[in-house]
Amino acid sequence: MQDWAGVFIPLVLFILLSPGLLCQIPGKCRFIEFGNFHTSAVSIVIHAIIFFCFAAIFLIAIGVHIDLGS
């Protein structure tokens, strides 16, 4: 059996944590802006750190496993 958690969890996190897609931390006018489709270098770094933390929590600390097989 193959463990697909290492593929699906980062894929979903990458989509959800793309700066400017759902939210941007920090925003241009406010700390958090939602759905503005803009980004900056600072927000890319912040979102990368958040992505790494969530990926480490789900894959290493909690140990999520997804088996797609019979």
N, C-alpha and C positions, 0 to 999 in steps of 0.2 A: 504494500500500500504506500501511496505517496502522500506526503504532507503538503497541502496547498496553502496553508496559512501564511507561509513566507511570501507567497505571490499575491494573494487576495487582500491581506491586511494593508501592506504598503500601497497597493493600487488604490484602494478606497481612501486611505489617508491622503495620498497624493492629490486625488481629485477634490476631496473635501477641504484640504488645507492649502490649495493653490491661492496665493495672495490675490485678493480682489475678486475672486469668484463668489464665494459666500460672504466672506468678511476679510477685512484688512486690518492688521495690527502692526504698528500704529497707522492711523489714517492721516489724511492731509489736514483736516480741520478738527477732528475728534480723535480720541484714543482708539476707538473701534468704529469702522465704517462698514456697512453691509451692502454688498452687491454693486460696488462702484466700478469694477473692471479696470482699476488702475493699480499700479504697484510702485514700489520704490526699493532701493537697495536695503534699507533698514527692515522693511517688512519681509523681504525675501529671507534675510538672516533670522528674523524672529520666527517665521513660519517653518524654516528648516530645523530650528532647535525644537519647536513644538512637535514637528513630524518625527524627529529622532526619539524624543521622549515617549511619545505615544507608541511608536513601533517597538521600542525596547520594553515598554510595559506589557503590551499585548503578546509579543513573541517570546520574551525571556522571563519576565517576572510572573505573569499569569500562566504562560505556556499554552496558548491557544493552538489547537490542532484541527485541521479540516481535512478529512479523508474523503476523497471522491472515488469511490470504488465499491465493488460488490463485497 
